[in-house]
Amino acid sequence: MANIKQQKKRVKQDAKRRQANQIFKSSVKSAIKEVDKHVEAKHKDAAVEAFNVANKKLDKALVRGIYHKKAVARYKSRLQKRVNEL
């Protein structure tokens, strides 16, 4: 642990941000799994709706800096491809 007051505060802030990012990342992964679940069951309407939610979460993760822009593009492309195959 640091001795400098500012660094102590920075450590606390980083821990708080890390936890928030992990929670959001988990919700993105859950949204992606939801799309896959509906694709497996061949429920097109539900899959499209889940895909829209996942897209929104991925875009928000990109803006927050949780994922790289090319990673988000890759996830979205793969999801779109799965949904279109229905």
GIGITA-V474600 format. One line per field, one symbol per residue. psi: psi as a letter, one per 40 degrees, with the letter a starting at -180 (. if undefined). burial: # if it has 16 or more other ideal C-beta (glycine too) atoms within 10 Angstrom, else .. A space follows every 10 residues. Layout:
psi: ???
burial: ???
//
This chain:
psi: iiehdddddd dddddddddd dddddddddd dddddddddd efgddddddd dddddddddd dddeediidd dddddddddd dddde.
burial: .......... .......... ...#...#.. ##.###.##. ......#..# #..##.##.. ##...##... .#..##..#. .##...
//
